[in-house]
Amino acid sequence: MHIYPDAKAVVGAIAPDEAVILNRPHAAARAARFFAEKFPGTAMYAVKANPSPDLVRILWDQGITHYDVASIAEVRMVREVLPHAKLCFMHPVKTKSAIREAYFTHGVRTFSLDAIEELEKIVEATDAAQDLQLLVRLRVSSEHSELSLAAKFGVDLADAKPLLQATRQHCDALGICFHVGSQAMTPFAYLQALERVRAAIAEAAVTVDIVDVGGGFPSIYPDLDPAPMEDYFAQIHRHFESLPISYSAELWGEPGRALCAEYSSLIVKVEKRRGNELYINDGAYGALFDAAHVDWRFPVVALEDDLIQPLAEFSFYGPTCDDADYMKGPFLLPEDIQAGDYIEIGMLGAYGAAMQTRFNGFGATLGFIVEDEPMASLYRGDRPDPRESDNVVSLR
Ligand SMILES: *Cc1c(COP(=O)(O)O)cnc(C)c1O
């Protein structure tokens, strides 16, 4: 893959007519080192956030040894790229054939579940294996997160007791996991969830060997400036230590977004301007799914040197013929931007490149490595502490 200094160099060299993905291996490596060194337990990468084999290799090289996989295709991909990685099948609803192949062909021993039917499926598909690590997914609140994961999965606290007790009978190690929702804006989300874990353990009176705090660790976007990651780690650690669990119990986490958001950005070209609407060549069916579907505001910069300030607010239309291919923003760009100009859209390494379709024949097919910094970073050590401004709630 060709390496350029930055997005402007790519535009200068090839003036691309299609959207282009830019990857920053150094940024993903820095995030991985941060989690490998500072997370007070085992940080496993949630592969769905960006299932790029290149990325997975970068994370492995920096000490990320565990991978949260959710489909048999993800199991196969990671196993092929990383023969020695530990794979954890953390989707609570799996097919029997997927469980069987994961267990017998790919060495997967760790599975999550949130219902008795799934436990029966796992027991049957593994021929009642004795070496399973089974994690019961508890439903927790998503109120502190930008994207909810509270509705679909997780056993209610009121129903957790029989499921934990039954699961204990069929596993070598019993865990409890949860997901506070993606882009959790305060560590308090985890503390609240860990209180629910405490209640579940007390109620069921089972020995718990693993507490898995799931994903939800944030990245930085316009208007979404979270507390320092060290705060999340410190508070999770302190709370974990106070749980009624076995002395040798392990703490796990499943960061997706936080490990890869800084990895990628996207170059798009303005094809047309209508008032403050820019028609660009990527969108809802490309790498900008979240910008369209949940109005996520990604950071943007114009790549032309001769554009003058001030900035104005723009919305985007993507290239397909669908009205829903619309990104409300607002995205702040120079007032005089016009057709033919290029824009870089940042922080798209998580749930960006991963969401692309080829609908209507559009979408980025070119990718390059660039060496400059991502538009924002949680891991550079030069970020002002957002708790000192008043737009982030700190609950300490
Ligand atoms: C999506 C997902 C993750 C990753 O979530 P992020 O918000 O990207 O950190 C982790 N665990 C499970 C089970 C998931 O479904």
The ligand as a MOL file (V3000), in Angstrom:
LIG
                    3D

  0  0  0     0  0            999 V3000
M  V30 BEGIN CTAB
M  V30 COUNTS 15 15 0 0 0
M  V30 BEGIN ATOM
M  V30 1 C -19.9800 -3.8170 19.5300 0
M  V30 2 C -19.5190 -4.5640 20.7110 0
M  V30 3 C -18.3340 -4.1730 21.3790 0
M  V30 4 C -17.5510 -2.9430 21.0130 0
M  V30 5 O -18.2380 -1.7940 21.3700 0
M  V30 6 P -17.5440 -0.3520 21.2600 0
M  V30 7 O -18.6260 0.5760 21.6750 0
M  V30 8 O -17.1070 -0.1830 19.8650 0
M  V30 9 O -16.3890 -0.3500 22.2070 0
M  V30 10 C -17.9160 -4.9490 22.4350 0
M  V30 11 N -18.6120 -6.0510 22.8290 0
M  V30 12 C -19.7320 -6.4480 22.2140 0
M  V30 13 C -20.4190 -7.6780 22.6990 0
M  V30 14 C -20.2310 -5.7240 21.1480 0
M  V30 15 O -21.3690 -6.1070 20.5490 0
M  V30 END ATOM
M  V30 BEGIN BOND
M  V30 1 1 1 2
M  V30 2 1 2 3
M  V30 3 2 2 14
M  V30 4 1 3 4
M  V30 5 2 3 10
M  V30 6 1 4 5
M  V30 7 1 5 6
M  V30 8 2 6 7
M  V30 9 1 6 8
M  V30 10 1 6 9
M  V30 11 1 10 11
M  V30 12 2 11 12
M  V30 13 1 12 13
M  V30 14 1 12 14
M  V30 15 1 14 15
M  V30 END BOND
M  V30 END CTAB
M  END
